[in-house]
């Protein structure tokens, strides 16, 4: 979607709208459409590479520590268990590294800055997810901070990882004069397929977060001693 939602053929001389254009925004538009800002949509991608590699390695170390014998060497068995237990997350990281990065960096040309920026906003939920895991490690699930963070996690995850996709379709429809329901039929089929692959794991993870939240808020209060 980031690379192909042009709404026009490449040879069409008609000007492109601000959602789709890259460095070709009219020079009279300043602020959000200022061409000098478009480098950010491209260069920020390089932050994803070390982050995804580090996150994958950190998950592997967590699996290694969970084996309970930190004196043992890293083995192929531990690595296989790590891949088996984290198939979805590893696939998610691999798709970002080997598909999203090349598309956002090279293959899309100068198009789709708006959609690339929207995809980046998905990470706004990550600090809250990470804080929740830290509080669990510290055994602080009973605290008000953990509950408030849980609400913020659900809210940001829903807005930035679920509602994000219909918002992009709606925004494209507004520019092209299409309703939200018409947009999927006016863009390349593989754009819809790509977005389906992107949103599917988000819906799955969101369902897990909701189940966890239900268990948290439905848990009976701890009885006081005495």
PyMOL commands that set and color helices and strands:
alter all, ss='L'
color gray80, all
select helices_A, chain A and resi 31-33+35-37+39-43+45-66+76-85+87-107+113-137+144-176+180-183+189-218
alter helices_A, ss='H'
color red, helices_A
deselect
rebuild
show_as cartoon
